[in-house]
Amino acid sequence: MSGGVPMSSMKTTLEGYASYRGREGHWSFLLHRITGLGVVLFLAIHIVDTSFVYFAPQLYDEVLNVYRSTIFGLGEIALVFCLFFHGVNGLRIAYLDLFAPQNWTIEKTRRSTYVALIVTLVLWLPSAGYMLYKLLYHNYGLFGG
């Protein structure tokens, strides 16, 4: 045995994630996992591309040009959502675990999940708007660019 996770176990886990109907708590759990994976993926890519400065300076310049593309700009907007949601939801979970474990009820979890999502959107929407403006300005010459 190789010591890794068997594929059948991973398949069972993913099927369980997709089929469970736990409403807000379940969706919050899944979104927390997905946003965490998004942040980790970004960090891995960032470490690799930053290493190009030392190992392949000419490649680093090419990578920067790719990052200026529209698809990467939209990806950055999604990344900012991931950062905000993962952080806010992580604070919600830490607060409930450390200071208010009695609030781990279905109704209070639902309410706190909505609060976390609203706080995330309040933080993210102005950032996303500004980033989208800059993307349209630099890539398409809109708004006087």
Secondary structure by P-SEA (a helix, b strand, c coil): ccccccaaaaaaaaaaaacccccaaaaaaaaaaaaaaaaaaaaaaaaaaaacccccaaaaaaaaaaaacaaaaaaaaaaaaaaaaaaaaaaaaaaaaccccccccaaaaaaaaaaaaaaaaaacaaaaaaaaaaaaacccccccc
